[in-house]
Amino acid sequence: MELREELQMLEHQNKERYKWSASTLLGVIALLIDKGVITPEEVDMYKTKAEMQTFHMQKD
């Protein structure tokens, strides 16, 4: 029972860390778009590429 609680706590910490990272990443992407460093189309292209890589990694 104790091990299970510890695993749940670690899982919760990882989820919180991921949420913070995702929101920070979205802010950085928005800033780069505002500054003209990257276009929304390029963001979509990279997003699609990342999704494809994730899909292939999960399949293996």
mmCIF file of the N, C-alpha and C atoms, coordinates in Angstrom:
data_MODEL
# 
_entry.id   MODEL 
# 
loop_
_atom_site.group_PDB 
_atom_site.id 
_atom_site.type_symbol 
_atom_site.label_atom_id 
_atom_site.label_alt_id 
_atom_site.label_comp_id 
_atom_site.label_asym_id 
_atom_site.label_entity_id 
_atom_site.label_seq_id 
_atom_site.pdbx_PDB_ins_code 
_atom_site.Cartn_x 
_atom_site.Cartn_y 
_atom_site.Cartn_z 
_atom_site.occupancy 
_atom_site.B_iso_or_equiv 
_atom_site.pdbx_formal_charge 
_atom_site.auth_seq_id 
_atom_site.auth_comp_id 
_atom_site.auth_asym_id 
_atom_site.auth_atom_id 
_atom_site.pdbx_PDB_model_num 
ATOM 1   N N  . MET A 1 1  ? 0.828  -1.202 0.000   1.00 0.00 ? 1  MET A N  1 
ATOM 2   C CA . MET A 1 1  ? 0.000  0.000  0.000   1.00 0.00 ? 1  MET A CA 1 
ATOM 3   C C  . MET A 1 1  ? 0.869  1.260  0.000   1.00 0.00 ? 1  MET A C  1 
ATOM 4   N N  . GLU A 1 2  ? 1.935  1.241  0.762   1.00 0.00 ? 2  GLU A N  1 
ATOM 5   C CA . GLU A 1 2  ? 2.811  2.405  0.857   1.00 0.00 ? 2  GLU A CA 1 
ATOM 6   C C  . GLU A 1 2  ? 3.486  2.705  -0.481  1.00 0.00 ? 2  GLU A C  1 
ATOM 7   N N  . LEU A 1 3  ? 3.928  1.672  -1.165  1.00 0.00 ? 3  LEU A N  1 
ATOM 8   C CA . LEU A 1 3  ? 4.570  1.834  -2.468  1.00 0.00 ? 3  LEU A CA 1 
ATOM 9   C C  . LEU A 1 3  ? 3.592  2.427  -3.482  1.00 0.00 ? 3  LEU A C  1 
ATOM 10  N N  . ARG A 1 4  ? 2.362  1.961  -3.427  1.00 0.00 ? 4  ARG A N  1 
ATOM 11  C CA . ARG A 1 4  ? 1.342  2.456  -4.344  1.00 0.00 ? 4  ARG A CA 1 
ATOM 12  C C  . ARG A 1 4  ? 1.105  3.961  -4.128  1.00 0.00 ? 4  ARG A C  1 
ATOM 13  N N  . GLU A 1 5  ? 1.042  4.375  -2.878  1.00 0.00 ? 5  GLU A N  1 
ATOM 14  C CA . GLU A 1 5  ? 0.855  5.801  -2.568  1.00 0.00 ? 5  GLU A CA 1 
ATOM 15  C C  . GLU A 1 5  ? 2.031  6.628  -3.078  1.00 0.00 ? 5  GLU A C  1 
ATOM 16  N N  . GLU A 1 6  ? 3.222  6.085  -2.927  1.00 0.00 ? 6  GLU A N  1 
ATOM 17  C CA . GLU A 1 6  ? 4.413  6.794  -3.394  1.00 0.00 ? 6  GLU A CA 1 
ATOM 18  C C  . GLU A 1 6  ? 4.393  6.934  -4.916  1.00 0.00 ? 6  GLU A C  1 
ATOM 19  N N  . LEU A 1 7  ? 3.989  5.878  -5.611  1.00 0.00 ? 7  LEU A N  1 
ATOM 20  C CA . LEU A 1 7  ? 3.888  5.935  -7.069  1.00 0.00 ? 7  LEU A CA 1 
ATOM 21  C C  . LEU A 1 7  ? 2.850  6.958  -7.516  1.00 0.00 ? 7  LEU A C  1 
ATOM 22  N N  . GLN A 1 8  ? 1.728  7.018  -6.813  1.00 0.00 ? 8  GLN A N  1 
ATOM 23  C CA . GLN A 1 8  ? 0.700  8.004  -7.147  1.00 0.00 ? 8  GLN A CA 1 
ATOM 24  C C  . GLN A 1 8  ? 1.202  9.423  -6.935  1.00 0.00 ? 8  GLN A C  1 
ATOM 25  N N  . MET A 1 9  ? 1.976  9.625  -5.873  1.00 0.00 ? 9  MET A N  1 
ATOM 26  C CA . MET A 1 9  ? 2.537  10.940 -5.593  1.00 0.00 ? 9  MET A CA 1 
ATOM 27  C C  . MET A 1 9  ? 3.520  11.349 -6.711  1.00 0.00 ? 9  MET A C  1 
ATOM 28  N N  . LEU A 1 10 ? 4.378  10.418 -7.117  1.00 0.00 ? 10 LEU A N  1 
ATOM 29  C CA . LEU A 1 10 ? 5.331  10.708 -8.194  1.00 0.00 ? 10 LEU A CA 1 
ATOM 30  C C  . LEU A 1 10 ? 4.616  10.989 -9.510  1.00 0.00 ? 10 LEU A C  1 
ATOM 31  N N  . GLU A 1 11 ? 3.562  10.230 -9.780  1.00 0.00 ? 11 GLU A N  1 
ATOM 32  C CA . GLU A 1 11 ? 2.794  10.457 -11.008 1.00 0.00 ? 11 GLU A CA 1 
ATOM 33  C C  . GLU A 1 11 ? 2.174  11.849 -10.997 1.00 0.00 ? 11 GLU A C  1 
ATOM 34  N N  . HIS A 1 12 ? 1.644  12.271 -9.854  1.00 0.00 ? 12 HIS A N  1 
ATOM 35  C CA . HIS A 1 12 ? 1.049  13.597 -9.720  1.00 0.00 ? 12 HIS A CA 1 
ATOM 36  C C  . HIS A 1 12 ? 2.107  14.689 -9.936  1.00 0.00 ? 12 HIS A C  1 
ATOM 37  N N  . GLN A 1 13 ? 3.296  14.496 -9.380  1.00 0.00 ? 13 GLN A N  1 
ATOM 38  C CA . GLN A 1 13 ? 4.377  15.473 -9.557  1.00 0.00 ? 13 GLN A CA 1 
ATOM 39  C C  . GLN A 1 13 ? 4.764  15.586 -11.028 1.00 0.00 ? 13 GLN A C  1 
ATOM 40  N N  . ASN A 1 14 ? 4.835  14.454 -11.720 1.00 0.00 ? 14 ASN A N  1 
ATOM 41  C CA . ASN A 1 14 ? 5.180  14.480 -13.136 1.00 0.00 ? 14 ASN A CA 1 
ATOM 42  C C  . ASN A 1 14 ? 4.112  15.208 -13.949 1.00 0.00 ? 14 ASN A C  1 
ATOM 43  N N  . LYS A 1 15 ? 2.842  14.982 -13.611 1.00 0.00 ? 15 LYS A N  1 
ATOM 44  C CA . LYS A 1 15 ? 1.761  15.665 -14.328 1.00 0.00 ? 15 LYS A CA 1 
ATOM 45  C C  . LYS A 1 15 ? 1.836  17.166 -14.111 1.00 0.00 ? 15 LYS A C  1 
ATOM 46  N N  . GLU A 1 16 ? 2.111  17.591 -12.892 1.00 0.00 ? 16 GLU A N  1 
ATOM 47  C CA . GLU A 1 16 ? 2.228  19.023 -12.606 1.00 0.00 ? 16 GLU A CA 1 
ATOM 48  C C  . GLU A 1 16 ? 3.405  19.632 -13.366 1.00 0.00 ? 16 GLU A C  1 
ATOM 49  N N  . ARG A 1 17 ? 4.516  18.936 -13.411 1.00 0.00 ? 17 ARG A N  1 
ATOM 50  C CA . ARG A 1 17 ? 5.698  19.417 -14.124 1.00 0.00 ? 17 ARG A CA 1 
ATOM 51  C C  . ARG A 1 17 ? 5.395  19.529 -15.620 1.00 0.00 ? 17 ARG A C  1 
ATOM 52  N N  . TYR A 1 18 ? 4.685  18.553 -16.151 1.00 0.00 ? 18 TYR A N  1 
ATOM 53  C CA . TYR A 1 18 ? 4.341  18.562 -17.576 1.00 0.00 ? 18 TYR A CA 1 
ATOM 54  C C  . TYR A 1 18 ? 3.431  19.738 -17.906 1.00 0.00 ? 18 TYR A C  1 
ATOM 55  N N  . LYS A 1 19 ? 2.420  19.989 -17.053 1.00 0.00 ? 19 LYS A N  1 
ATOM 56  C CA . LYS A 1 19 ? 1.506  21.108 -17.291 1.00 0.00 ? 19 LYS A CA 1 
ATOM 57  C C  . LYS A 1 19 ? 2.275  22.423 -17.332 1.00 0.00 ? 19 LYS A C  1 
ATOM 58  N N  . TRP A 1 20 ? 3.181  22.604 -16.378 1.00 0.00 ? 20 TRP A N  1 
ATOM 59  C CA . TRP A 1 20 ? 3.958  23.838 -16.322 1.00 0.00 ? 20 TRP A CA 1 
ATOM 60  C C  . TRP A 1 20 ? 4.808  23.970 -17.578 1.00 0.00 ? 20 TRP A C  1 
ATOM 61  N N  . SER A 1 21 ? 5.416  22.876 -17.992 1.00 0.00 ? 21 SER A N  1 
ATOM 62  C CA . SER A 1 21 ? 6.261  22.906 -19.177 1.00 0.00 ? 21 SER A CA 1 
ATOM 63  C C  . SER A 1 21 ? 5.447  23.224 -20.426 1.00 0.00 ? 21 SER A C  1 
ATOM 64  N N  . ALA A 1 22 ? 4.264  22.636 -20.540 1.00 0.00 ? 22 ALA A N  1 
ATOM 65  C CA . ALA A 1 22 ? 3.421  22.865 -21.708 1.00 0.00 ? 22 ALA A CA 1 
ATOM 66  C C  . ALA A 1 22 ? 2.977  24.325 -21.777 1.00 0.00 ? 22 ALA A C  1 
ATOM 67  N N  . SER A 1 23 ? 2.575  24.895 -20.654 1.00 0.00 ? 23 SER A N  1 
ATOM 68  C CA . SER A 1 23 ? 2.120  26.283 -20.675 1.00 0.00 ? 23 SER A CA 1 
ATOM 69  C C  . SER A 1 23 ? 3.278  27.230 -20.982 1.00 0.00 ? 23 SER A C  1 
ATOM 70  N N  . THR A 1 24 ? 4.443  26.915 -20.464 1.00 0.00 ? 24 THR A N  1 
ATOM 71  C CA . THR A 1 24 ? 5.619  27.731 -20.758 1.00 0.00 ? 24 THR A CA 1 
ATOM 72  C C  . THR A 1 24 ? 5.973  27.637 -22.240 1.00 0.00 ? 24 THR A C  1 
ATOM 73  N N  . LEU A 1 25 ? 5.914  26.433 -22.782 1.00 0.00 ? 25 LEU A N  1 
ATOM 74  C CA . LEU A 1 25 ? 6.218  26.236 -24.197 1.00 0.00 ? 25 LEU A CA 1 
ATOM 75  C C  . LEU A 1 25 ? 5.240  27.013 -25.077 1.00 0.00 ? 25 LEU A C  1 
ATOM 76  N N  . LEU A 1 26 ? 3.960  26.970 -24.731 1.00 0.00 ? 26 LEU A N  1 
ATOM 77  C CA . LEU A 1 26 ? 2.970  27.720 -25.516 1.00 0.00 ? 26 LEU A CA 1 
ATOM 78  C C  . LEU A 1 26 ? 3.258  29.218 -25.469 1.00 0.00 ? 26 LEU A C  1 
ATOM 79  N N  . GLY A 1 27 ? 3.674  29.708 -24.310 1.00 0.00 ? 27 GLY A N  1 
ATOM 80  C CA . GLY A 1 27 ? 4.023  31.119 -24.187 1.00 0.00 ? 27 GLY A CA 1 
ATOM 81  C C  . GLY A 1 27 ? 5.216  31.495 -25.044 1.00 0.00 ? 27 GLY A C  1 
ATOM 82  N N  . VAL A 1 28 ? 6.215  30.623 -25.065 1.00 0.00 ? 28 VAL A N  1 
ATOM 83  C CA . VAL A 1 28 ? 7.409  30.876 -25.885 1.00 0.00 ? 28 VAL A CA 1 
ATOM 84  C C  . VAL A 1 28 ? 7.039  30.864 -27.366 1.00 0.00 ? 28 VAL A C  1 
ATOM 85  N N  . ILE A 1 29 ? 6.206  29.905 -27.777 1.00 0.00 ? 29 ILE A N  1 
ATOM 86  C CA . ILE A 1 29 ? 5.784  29.830 -29.183 1.00 0.00 ? 29 ILE A CA 1 
ATOM 87  C C  . ILE A 1 29 ? 5.022  31.098 -29.569 1.00 0.00 ? 29 ILE A C  1 
ATOM 88  N N  . ALA A 1 30 ? 4.113  31.543 -28.698 1.00 0.00 ? 30 ALA A N  1 
ATOM 89  C CA . ALA A 1 30 ? 3.353  32.765 -28.977 1.00 0.00 ? 30 ALA A CA 1 
ATOM 90  C C  . ALA A 1 30 ? 4.282  33.963 -29.110 1.00 0.00 ? 30 ALA A C  1 
ATOM 91  N N  . LEU A 1 31 ? 5.275  34.058 -28.248 1.00 0.00 ? 31 LEU A N  1 
ATOM 92  C CA . LEU A 1 31 ? 6.237  35.154 -28.310 1.00 0.00 ? 31 LEU A CA 1 
ATOM 93  C C  . LEU A 1 31 ? 7.030  35.125 -29.616 1.00 0.00 ? 31 LEU A C  1 
ATOM 94  N N  . LEU A 1 32 ? 7.466  33.925 -30.023 1.00 0.00 ? 32 LEU A N  1 
ATOM 95  C CA . LEU A 1 32 ? 8.219  33.799 -31.270 1.00 0.00 ? 32 LEU A CA 1 
ATOM 96  C C  . LEU A 1 32 ? 7.368  34.183 -32.475 1.00 0.00 ? 32 LEU A C  1 
ATOM 97  N N  . ILE A 1 33 ? 6.092  33.832 -32.443 1.00 0.00 ? 33 ILE A N  1 
ATOM 98  C CA . ILE A 1 33 ? 5.193  34.217 -33.537 1.00 0.00 ? 33 ILE A CA 1 
ATOM 99  C C  . ILE A 1 33 ? 5.029  35.732 -33.553 1.00 0.00 ? 33 ILE A C  1 
ATOM 100 N N  . ASP A 1 34 ? 4.822  36.333 -32.371 1.00 0.00 ? 34 ASP A N  1 
ATOM 101 C CA . ASP A 1 34 ? 4.666  37.792 -32.282 1.00 0.00 ? 34 ASP A CA 1 
ATOM 102 C C  . ASP A 1 34 ? 5.895  38.526 -32.796 1.00 0.00 ? 34 ASP A C  1 
ATOM 103 N N  . LYS A 1 35 ? 7.079  37.977 -32.521 1.00 0.00 ? 35 LYS A N  1 
ATOM 104 C CA . LYS A 1 35 ? 8.323  38.629 -32.940 1.00 0.00 ? 35 LYS A CA 1 
ATOM 105 C C  . LYS A 1 35 ? 8.659  38.340 -34.405 1.00 0.00 ? 35 LYS A C  1 
ATOM 106 N N  . GLY A 1 36 ? 7.874  37.468 -35.054 1.00 0.00 ? 36 GLY A N  1 
ATOM 107 C CA . GLY A 1 36 ? 8.114  37.156 -36.458 1.00 0.00 ? 36 GLY A CA 1 
ATOM 108 C C  . GLY A 1 36 ? 9.241  36.169 -36.676 1.00 0.00 ? 36 GLY A C  1 
ATOM 109 N N  . VAL A 1 37 ? 9.673  35.487 -35.630 1.00 0.00 ? 37 VAL A N  1 
ATOM 110 C CA . VAL A 1 37 ? 10.767 34.520 -35.750 1.00 0.00 ? 37 VAL A CA 1 
ATOM 111 C C  . VAL A 1 37 ? 10.264 33.246 -36.420 1.00 0.00 ? 37 VAL A C  1 
ATOM 112 N N  . ILE A 1 38 ? 9.008  32.896 -36.149 1.00 0.00 ? 38 ILE A N  1 
ATOM 113 C CA . ILE A 1 38 ? 8.423  31.679 -36.698 1.00 0.00 ? 38 ILE A CA 1 
ATOM 114 C C  . ILE A 1 38 ? 6.970  31.993 -37.073 1.00 0.00 ? 38 ILE A C  1 
ATOM 115 N N  . THR A 1 39 ? 6.466  31.319 -38.092 1.00 0.00 ? 39 THR A N  1 
ATOM 116 C CA . THR A 1 39 ? 5.091  31.559 -38.523 1.00 0.00 ? 39 THR A CA 1 
ATOM 117 C C  . THR A 1 39 ? 4.169  30.491 -37.942 1.00 0.00 ? 39 THR A C  1 
ATOM 118 N N  . PRO A 1 40 ? 2.870  30.782 -37.849 1.00 0.00 ? 40 PRO A N  1 
ATOM 119 C CA . PRO A 1 40 ? 1.922  29.773 -37.374 1.00 0.00 ? 40 PRO A CA 1 
ATOM 120 C C  . PRO A 1 40 ? 1.943  28.501 -38.240 1.00 0.00 ? 40 PRO A C  1 
ATOM 121 N N  . GLU A 1 41 ? 2.203  28.668 -39.532 1.00 0.00 ? 41 GLU A N  1 
ATOM 122 C CA . GLU A 1 41 ? 2.276  27.515 -40.430 1.00 0.00 ? 41 GLU A CA 1 
ATOM 123 C C  . GLU A 1 41 ? 3.451  26.606 -40.057 1.00 0.00 ? 41 GLU A C  1 
ATOM 124 N N  . GLU A 1 42 ? 4.585  27.226 -39.718 1.00 0.00 ? 42 GLU A N  1 
ATOM 125 C CA . GLU A 1 42 ? 5.748  26.440 -39.296 1.00 0.00 ? 42 GLU A CA 1 
ATOM 126 C C  . GLU A 1 42 ? 5.464  25.708 -37.986 1.00 0.00 ? 42 GLU A C  1 
ATOM 127 N N  . VAL A 1 43 ? 4.747  26.367 -37.083 1.00 0.00 ? 43 VAL A N  1 
ATOM 128 C CA . VAL A 1 43 ? 4.378  25.732 -35.817 1.00 0.00 ? 43 VAL A CA 1 
ATOM 129 C C  . VAL A 1 43 ? 3.533  24.493 -36.103 1.00 0.00 ? 43 VAL A C  1 
ATOM 130 N N  . ASP A 1 44 ? 2.554  24.627 -37.004 1.00 0.00 ? 44 ASP A N  1 
ATOM 131 C CA . ASP A 1 44 ? 1.705  23.483 -37.367 1.00 0.00 ? 44 ASP A CA 1 
ATOM 132 C C  . ASP A 1 44 ? 2.532  22.363 -37.971 1.00 0.00 ? 44 ASP A C  1 
ATOM 133 N N  . MET A 1 45 ? 3.508  22.717 -38.812 1.00 0.00 ? 45 MET A N  1 
ATOM 134 C CA . MET A 1 45 ? 4.354  21.715 -39.455 1.00 0.00 ? 45 MET A CA 1 
ATOM 135 C C  . MET A 1 45 ? 5.156  20.947 -38.391 1.00 0.00 ? 45 MET A C  1 
ATOM 136 N N  . TYR A 1 46 ? 5.762  21.675 -37.460 1.00 0.00 ? 46 TYR A N  1 
ATOM 137 C CA . TYR A 1 46 ? 6.545  21.022 -36.409 1.00 0.00 ? 46 TYR A CA 1 
ATOM 138 C C  . TYR A 1 46 ? 5.658  20.178 -35.499 1.00 0.00 ? 46 TYR A C  1 
ATOM 139 N N  . LYS A 1 47 ? 4.445  20.683 -35.238 1.00 0.00 ? 47 LYS A N  1 
ATOM 140 C CA . LYS A 1 47 ? 3.508  19.944 -34.388 1.00 0.00 ? 47 LYS A CA 1 
ATOM 141 C C  . LYS A 1 47 ? 3.143  18.615 -35.050 1.00 0.00 ? 47 LYS A C  1 
ATOM 142 N N  . THR A 1 48 ? 2.838  18.662 -36.335 1.00 0.00 ? 48 THR A N  1 
ATOM 143 C CA . THR A 1 48 ? 2.487  17.443 -37.069 1.00 0.00 ? 48 THR A CA 1 
ATOM 144 C C  . THR A 1 48 ? 3.648  16.463 -37.063 1.00 0.00 ? 48 THR A C  1 
ATOM 145 N N  . LYS A 1 49 ? 4.856  16.969 -37.276 1.00 0.00 ? 49 LYS A N  1 
ATOM 146 C CA . LYS A 1 49 ? 6.040  16.110 -37.274 1.00 0.00 ? 49 LYS A CA 1 
ATOM 147 C C  . LYS A 1 49 ? 6.234  15.451 -35.906 1.00 0.00 ? 49 LYS A C  1 
ATOM 148 N N  . ALA A 1 50 ? 6.062  16.224 -34.840 1.00 0.00 ? 50 ALA A N  1 
ATOM 149 C CA . ALA A 1 50 ? 6.218  15.692 -33.482 1.00 0.00 ? 50 ALA A CA 1 
ATOM 150 C C  . ALA A 1 50 ? 5.154  14.644 -33.180 1.00 0.00 ? 50 ALA A C  1 
ATOM 151 N N  . GLU A 1 51 ? 3.921  14.897 -33.632 1.00 0.00 ? 51 GLU A N  1 
ATOM 152 C CA . GLU A 1 51 ? 2.847  13.928 -33.408 1.00 0.00 ? 51 GLU A CA 1 
ATOM 153 C C  . GLU A 1 51 ? 3.139  12.619 -34.132 1.00 0.00 ? 51 GLU A C  1 
ATOM 154 N N  . MET A 1 52 ? 3.672  12.713 -35.337 1.00 0.00 ? 52 MET A N  1 
ATOM 155 C CA . MET A 1 52 ? 4.006  11.506 -36.096 1.00 0.00 ? 52 MET A CA 1 
ATOM 156 C C  . MET A 1 52 ? 5.112  10.720 -35.406 1.00 0.00 ? 52 MET A C  1 
ATOM 157 N N  . GLN A 1 53 ? 6.123  11.409 -34.907 1.00 0.00 ? 53 GLN A N  1 
ATOM 158 C CA . GLN A 1 53 ? 7.222  10.740 -34.202 1.00 0.00 ? 53 GLN A CA 1 
ATOM 159 C C  . GLN A 1 53 ? 6.718  10.069 -32.932 1.00 0.00 ? 53 GLN A C  1 
ATOM 160 N N  . THR A 1 54 ? 5.834  10.757 -32.205 1.00 0.00 ? 54 THR A N  1 
ATOM 161 C CA . THR A 1 54 ? 5.268  10.183 -30.977 1.00 0.00 ? 54 THR A CA 1 
ATOM 162 C C  . THR A 1 54 ? 4.467  8.939  -31.301 1.00 0.00 ? 54 THR A C  1 
ATOM 163 N N  . PHE A 1 55 ? 3.666  8.987  -32.371 1.00 0.00 ? 55 PHE A N  1 
ATOM 164 C CA . PHE A 1 55 ? 2.853  7.843  -32.776 1.00 0.00 ? 55 PHE A CA 1 
ATOM 165 C C  . PHE A 1 55 ? 3.732  6.646  -33.102 1.00 0.00 ? 55 PHE A C  1 
ATOM 166 N N  . HIS A 1 56 ? 4.806  6.887  -33.865 1.00 0.00 ? 56 HIS A N  1 
ATOM 167 C CA . HIS A 1 56 ? 5.705  5.789  -34.237 1.00 0.00 ? 56 HIS A CA 1 
ATOM 168 C C  . HIS A 1 56 ? 6.427  5.222  -33.016 1.00 0.00 ? 56 HIS A C  1 
ATOM 169 N N  . MET A 1 57 ? 6.784  6.079  -32.072 1.00 0.00 ? 57 MET A N  1 
ATOM 170 C CA . MET A 1 57 ? 7.472  5.601  -30.867 1.00 0.00 ? 57 MET A CA 1 
ATOM 171 C C  . MET A 1 57 ? 6.527  4.758  -30.010 1.00 0.00 ? 57 MET A C  1 
ATOM 172 N N  . GLN A 1 58 ? 5.252  5.119  -29.963 1.00 0.00 ? 58 GLN A N  1 
ATOM 173 C CA . GLN A 1 58 ? 4.289  4.371  -29.166 1.00 0.00 ? 58 GLN A CA 1 
ATOM 174 C C  . GLN A 1 58 ? 3.978  3.026  -29.805 1.00 0.00 ? 58 GLN A C  1 
ATOM 175 N N  . LYS A 1 59 ? 4.057  2.962  -31.137 1.00 0.00 ? 59 LYS A N  1 
ATOM 176 C CA . LYS A 1 59 ? 3.778  1.712  -31.844 1.00 0.00 ? 59 LYS A CA 1 
ATOM 177 C C  . LYS A 1 59 ? 4.838  0.664  -31.580 1.00 0.00 ? 59 LYS A C  1 
ATOM 178 N N  . ASP A 1 60 ? 6.077  1.087  -31.455 1.00 0.00 ? 60 ASP A N  1 
ATOM 179 C CA . ASP A 1 60 ? 7.207  0.140  -31.298 1.00 0.00 ? 60 ASP A CA 1 
ATOM 180 C C  . ASP A 1 60 ? 7.171  -0.605 -30.013 1.00 0.00 ? 60 ASP A C  1 
# 
